[in-house]
Amino acid sequence: MDTRFTVEESNLICVFAGESRSEVIEDIERALPYLEDTDMLELSGRVNGKLRDMADEEFEQFELTEAE
């Protein structure tokens, strides 16, 4: 599966950057009830889906840099 992230997806992951893939997923899920913007809800769901499809080893090797 192609797990490349868009700029927006990478930025969201950077906001929730944690020690592990599962930590990032959990942090995003904790924020979901507070999101009112439908685009952010969609983005968060898409990111969590891609993160769930990744292996932990792949996530550890994935270098994310926040774009401006």
N, CA, C and O atoms as CSV, one atom per row, in Angstrom:
chain,resi,resn,atom,element,x,y,z
A,1,MET,N,N,0.841,-1.191,0.000
A,1,MET,CA,C,0.000,0.000,0.000
A,1,MET,C,C,0.878,1.244,0.000
A,1,MET,O,O,1.910,1.287,0.670
A,2,ASP,N,N,0.465,2.244,-0.749
A,2,ASP,CA,C,1.180,3.509,-0.804
A,2,ASP,C,C,0.845,4.302,0.446
A,2,ASP,O,O,-0.304,4.692,0.652
A,3,THR,N,N,1.839,4.539,1.273
A,3,THR,CA,C,1.585,5.253,2.522
A,3,THR,C,C,2.188,6.649,2.506
A,3,THR,O,O,2.376,7.260,3.558
A,4,ARG,N,N,2.484,7.144,1.337
A,4,ARG,CA,C,2.989,8.518,1.267
A,4,ARG,C,C,1.920,9.481,1.742
A,4,ARG,O,O,0.734,9.307,1.464
A,5,PHE,N,N,2.354,10.483,2.452
A,5,PHE,CA,C,1.435,11.463,3.014
A,5,PHE,C,C,1.500,12.765,2.230
A,5,PHE,O,O,2.558,13.151,1.734
A,6,THR,N,N,0.362,13.435,2.124
A,6,THR,CA,C,0.335,14.766,1.520
A,6,THR,C,C,0.975,15.747,2.492
A,6,THR,O,O,1.252,15.402,3.641
A,7,VAL,N,N,1.208,16.962,2.032
A,7,VAL,CA,C,1.772,18.005,2.901
A,7,VAL,C,C,0.863,18.230,4.100
A,7,VAL,O,O,1.337,18.338,5.231
A,8,GLU,N,N,-0.435,18.300,3.856
A,8,GLU,CA,C,-1.385,18.528,4.946
A,8,GLU,C,C,-1.368,17.371,5.938
A,8,GLU,O,O,-1.419,17.581,7.150
A,9,GLU,N,N,-1.297,16.156,5.420
A,9,GLU,CA,C,-1.265,14.984,6.290
A,9,GLU,C,C,0.017,14.960,7.120
A,9,GLU,O,O,-0.013,14.656,8.313
A,10,SER,N,N,1.137,15.280,6.485
A,10,SER,CA,C,2.417,15.326,7.200
A,10,SER,C,C,2.389,16.369,8.305
A,10,SER,O,O,2.875,16.133,9.411
A,11,ASN,N,N,1.815,17.524,7.995
A,11,ASN,CA,C,1.727,18.577,9.004
A,11,ASN,C,C,0.883,18.136,10.193
A,11,ASN,O,O,1.231,18.415,11.340
A,12,LEU,N,N,-0.217,17.454,9.928
A,12,LEU,CA,C,-1.060,16.976,11.020
A,12,LEU,C,C,-0.295,15.976,11.884
A,12,LEU,O,O,-0.371,16.031,13.111
A,13,ILE,N,N,0.431,15.076,11.260
A,13,ILE,CA,C,1.219,14.105,12.019
A,13,ILE,C,C,2.274,14.819,12.859
A,13,ILE,O,O,2.530,14.423,13.996
A,14,CYS,N,N,2.884,15.858,12.315
A,14,CYS,CA,C,3.884,16.620,13.067
A,14,CYS,C,C,3.279,17.270,14.305
A,14,CYS,O,O,3.934,17.355,15.345
A,15,VAL,N,N,2.046,17.725,14.202
A,15,VAL,CA,C,1.370,18.337,15.349
A,15,VAL,C,C,1.212,17.313,16.470
A,15,VAL,O,O,1.350,17.641,17.649
A,16,PHE,N,N,0.924,16.072,16.091
A,16,PHE,CA,C,0.684,15.015,17.069
A,16,PHE,C,C,1.890,14.088,17.215
A,16,PHE,O,O,1.755,12.967,17.706
A,17,ALA,N,N,3.057,14.544,16.795
A,17,ALA,CA,C,4.247,13.690,16.815
A,17,ALA,C,C,4.440,13.065,18.188
A,17,ALA,O,O,4.430,13.747,19.213
A,18,GLY,N,N,4.614,11.763,18.178
A,18,GLY,CA,C,4.820,11.028,19.412
A,18,GLY,C,C,5.958,10.048,19.252
A,18,GLY,O,O,6.676,10.058,18.252
A,19,GLU,N,N,6.109,9.214,20.239
A,19,GLU,CA,C,7.175,8.229,20.231
A,19,GLU,C,C,6.886,7.062,19.299
A,19,GLU,O,O,7.808,6.379,18.852
A,20,SER,N,N,5.606,6.828,19.004
A,20,SER,CA,C,5.264,5.660,18.195
A,20,SER,C,C,4.066,5.963,17.301
A,20,SER,O,O,3.352,6.948,17.495
A,21,ARG,N,N,3.871,5.104,16.338
A,21,ARG,CA,C,2.732,5.214,15.422
A,21,ARG,C,C,1.430,5.134,16.207
A,21,ARG,O,O,0.514,5.921,15.970
A,22,SER,N,N,1.342,4.196,17.133
A,22,SER,CA,C,0.106,4.037,17.915
A,22,SER,C,C,-0.172,5.257,18.787
A,22,SER,O,O,-1.331,5.600,19.020
A,23,GLU,N,N,0.878,5.913,19.269
A,23,GLU,CA,C,0.700,7.121,20.062
A,23,GLU,C,C,0.098,8.246,19.226
A,23,GLU,O,O,-0.786,8.968,19.689
A,24,VAL,N,N,0.577,8.389,18.007
A,24,VAL,CA,C,0.052,9.425,17.109
A,24,VAL,C,C,-1.417,9.143,16.803
A,24,VAL,O,O,-2.242,10.056,16.825
A,25,ILE,N,N,-1.747,7.886,16.517
A,25,ILE,CA,C,-3.130,7.502,16.238
A,25,ILE,C,C,-4.021,7.832,17.433
A,25,ILE,O,O,-5.090,8.422,17.269
A,26,GLU,N,N,-3.588,7.457,18.624
A,26,GLU,CA,C,-4.376,7.716,19.837
A,26,GLU,C,C,-4.558,9.211,20.070
A,26,GLU,O,O,-5.649,9.654,20.427
A,27,ASP,N,N,-3.500,9.989,19.872
A,27,ASP,CA,C,-3.590,11.436,20.087
A,27,ASP,C,C,-4.561,12.088,19.102
A,27,ASP,O,O,-5.340,12.963,19.480
A,28,ILE,N,N,-4.513,11.663,17.851
A,28,ILE,CA,C,-5.450,12.207,16.861
A,28,ILE,C,C,-6.879,11.826,17.244
A,28,ILE,O,O,-7.784,12.658,17.171
A,29,GLU,N,N,-7.083,10.579,17.648
A,29,GLU,CA,C,-8.427,10.137,18.035
A,29,GLU,C,C,-8.956,10.916,19.245
A,29,GLU,O,O,-10.151,11.200,19.331
A,30,ARG,N,N,-8.063,11.257,20.174
A,30,ARG,CA,C,-8.480,12.045,21.351
A,30,ARG,C,C,-8.933,13.453,20.947
A,30,ARG,O,O,-9.782,14.050,21.609
A,31,ALA,N,N,-8.369,13.973,19.870
A,31,ALA,CA,C,-8.709,15.329,19.431
A,31,ALA,C,C,-10.005,15.369,18.623
A,31,ALA,O,O,-10.623,16.428,18.518
A,32,LEU,N,N,-10.428,14.246,18.054
A,32,LEU,CA,C,-11.590,14.227,17.159
A,32,LEU,C,C,-12.856,14.860,17.739
A,32,LEU,O,O,-13.526,15.607,17.026
A,33,PRO,N,N,-13.212,14.597,18.992
A,33,PRO,CA,C,-14.445,15.200,19.526
A,33,PRO,C,C,-14.422,16.736,19.562
A,33,PRO,O,O,-15.474,17.370,19.641
A,34,TYR,N,N,-13.239,17.322,19.506
A,34,TYR,CA,C,-13.111,18.771,19.592
A,34,TYR,C,C,-13.022,19.449,18.229
A,34,TYR,O,O,-13.011,20.677,18.142
A,35,LEU,N,N,-12.960,18.656,17.174
A,35,LEU,CA,C,-12.872,19.220,15.831
A,35,LEU,C,C,-14.266,19.517,15.297
A,35,LEU,O,O,-15.136,18.646,15.273
A,36,GLU,N,N,-14.462,20.736,14.878
A,36,GLU,CA,C,-15.749,21.129,14.314
A,36,GLU,C,C,-15.681,21.289,12.804
A,36,GLU,O,O,-16.709,21.307,12.127
A,37,ASP,N,N,-14.489,21.404,12.288
A,37,ASP,CA,C,-14.283,21.605,10.863
A,37,ASP,C,C,-14.337,20.259,10.140
A,37,ASP,O,O,-13.572,19.350,10.462
A,38,THR,N,N,-15.233,20.131,9.170
A,38,THR,CA,C,-15.394,18.855,8.471
A,38,THR,C,C,-14.145,18.469,7.679
A,38,THR,O,O,-13.835,17.285,7.549
A,39,ASP,N,N,-13.431,19.457,7.152
A,39,ASP,CA,C,-12.197,19.156,6.420
A,39,ASP,C,C,-11.140,18.564,7.355
A,39,ASP,O,O,-10.417,17.643,6.976
A,40,MET,N,N,-11.053,19.095,8.577
A,40,MET,CA,C,-10.100,18.556,9.543
A,40,MET,C,C,-10.498,17.158,10.000
A,40,MET,O,O,-9.642,16.302,10.222
A,41,LEU,N,N,-11.782,16.936,10.135
A,41,LEU,CA,C,-12.254,15.596,10.502
A,41,LEU,C,C,-11.898,14.593,9.407
A,41,LEU,O,O,-11.441,13.486,9.693
A,42,GLU,N,N,-12.109,14.986,8.160
A,42,GLU,CA,C,-11.785,14.114,7.030
A,42,GLU,C,C,-10.285,13.858,6.960
A,42,GLU,O,O,-9.852,12.722,6.765
A,43,LEU,N,N,-9.496,14.911,7.117
A,43,LEU,CA,C,-8.043,14.791,7.090
A,43,LEU,C,C,-7.561,13.861,8.202
A,43,LEU,O,O,-6.717,12.995,7.971
A,44,SER,N,N,-8.091,14.041,9.390
A,44,SER,CA,C,-7.700,13.210,10.532
A,44,SER,C,C,-8.041,11.747,10.294
A,44,SER,O,O,-7.243,10.866,10.612
A,45,GLY,N,N,-9.201,11.485,9.746
A,45,GLY,CA,C,-9.596,10.119,9.448
A,45,GLY,C,C,-8.705,9.486,8.392
A,45,GLY,O,O,-8.340,8.316,8.500
A,46,ARG,N,N,-8.357,10.257,7.377
A,46,ARG,CA,C,-7.491,9.759,6.308
A,46,ARG,C,C,-6.091,9.443,6.850
A,46,ARG,O,O,-5.495,8.421,6.512
A,47,VAL,N,N,-5.583,10.345,7.696
A,47,VAL,CA,C,-4.255,10.131,8.274
A,47,VAL,C,C,-4.253,8.895,9.166
A,47,VAL,O,O,-3.343,8.070,9.081
A,48,ASN,N,N,-5.261,8.764,10.016
A,48,ASN,CA,C,-5.310,7.598,10.890
A,48,ASN,C,C,-5.423,6.309,10.091
A,48,ASN,O,O,-4.843,5.292,10.471
A,49,GLY,N,N,-6.157,6.340,8.996
A,49,GLY,CA,C,-6.263,5.161,8.149
A,49,GLY,C,C,-4.914,4.762,7.576
A,49,GLY,O,O,-4.560,3.583,7.573
A,50,LYS,N,N,-4.162,5.740,7.091
A,50,LYS,CA,C,-2.839,5.454,6.533
A,50,LYS,C,C,-1.882,4.982,7.615
A,50,LYS,O,O,-1.079,4.077,7.387
A,51,LEU,N,N,-1.965,5.591,8.796
A,51,LEU,CA,C,-1.092,5.171,9.890
A,51,LEU,C,C,-1.397,3.743,10.321
A,51,LEU,O,O,-0.484,2.975,10.623
A,52,ARG,N,N,-2.667,3.388,10.349
A,52,ARG,CA,C,-3.055,2.024,10.729
A,52,ARG,C,C,-2.551,1.000,9.707
A,52,ARG,O,O,-2.266,-0.145,10.059
A,53,ASP,N,N,-2.444,1.410,8.458
A,53,ASP,CA,C,-1.985,0.508,7.402
A,53,ASP,C,C,-0.461,0.356,7.367
A,53,ASP,O,O,0.062,-0.505,6.658
A,54,MET,N,N,0.242,1.184,8.125
A,54,MET,CA,C,1.705,1.120,8.177
A,54,MET,C,C,2.151,0.151,9.261
A,54,MET,O,O,1.458,-0.045,10.259
A,55,ALA,N,N,3.294,-0.439,9.057
A,55,ALA,CA,C,3.942,-1.209,10.119
A,55,ALA,C,C,4.703,-0.233,11.023
A,55,ALA,O,O,5.108,0.844,10.586
A,56,ASP,N,N,4.887,-0.619,12.269
A,56,ASP,CA,C,5.638,0.234,13.199
A,56,ASP,C,C,7.032,0.537,12.663
A,56,ASP,O,O,7.518,1.661,12.783
A,57,GLU,N,N,7.670,-0.464,12.073
A,57,GLU,CA,C,9.015,-0.283,11.536
A,57,GLU,C,C,9.036,0.751,10.420
A,57,GLU,O,O,9.967,1.551,10.319
A,58,GLU,N,N,8.004,0.730,9.583
A,58,GLU,CA,C,7.910,1.695,8.488
A,58,GLU,C,C,7.728,3.109,9.039
A,58,GLU,O,O,8.326,4.058,8.533
A,59,PHE,N,N,6.904,3.244,10.072
A,59,PHE,CA,C,6.683,4.550,10.690
A,59,PHE,C,C,7.972,5.081,11.303
A,59,PHE,O,O,8.276,6.268,11.183
A,60,GLU,N,N,8.727,4.208,11.956
A,60,GLU,CA,C,9.974,4.626,12.595
A,60,GLU,C,C,10.985,5.130,11.580
A,60,GLU,O,O,11.802,5.992,11.904
A,61,GLN,N,N,10.949,4.611,10.361
A,61,GLN,CA,C,11.882,5.038,9.329
A,61,GLN,C,C,11.364,6.232,8.525
A,61,GLN,O,O,12.116,6.862,7.781
A,62,PHE,N,N,10.104,6.528,8.677
A,62,PHE,CA,C,9.484,7.604,7.921
A,62,PHE,C,C,9.894,8.942,8.512
A,62,PHE,O,O,9.665,9.194,9.695
A,63,GLU,N,N,10.496,9.799,7.701
A,63,GLU,CA,C,10.930,11.101,8.172
A,63,GLU,C,C,9.893,12.146,7.807
A,63,GLU,O,O,9.644,12.425,6.634
A,64,LEU,N,N,9.307,12.706,8.825
A,64,LEU,CA,C,8.289,13.732,8.609
A,64,LEU,C,C,8.872,15.085,8.956
A,64,LEU,O,O,9.474,15.266,10.015
A,65,THR,N,N,8.688,16.029,8.058
A,65,THR,CA,C,9.100,17.401,8.336
A,65,THR,C,C,7.911,18.300,8.066
A,65,THR,O,O,7.209,18.161,7.064
A,66,GLU,N,N,7.709,19.214,8.977
A,66,GLU,CA,C,6.581,20.134,8.853
A,66,GLU,C,C,6.844,21.131,7.741
A,66,GLU,O,O,7.897,21.768,7.703
A,67,ALA,N,N,5.894,21.262,6.847
A,67,ALA,CA,C,6.003,22.220,5.747
A,67,ALA,C,C,5.375,23.545,6.165
A,67,ALA,O,O,4.487,23.591,7.016
A,68,GLU,N,N,5.845,24.593,5.563
A,68,GLU,CA,C,5.290,25.924,5.881
A,68,GLU,C,C,4.217,26.303,4.911
A,68,GLU,O,O,3.639,27.384,5.022
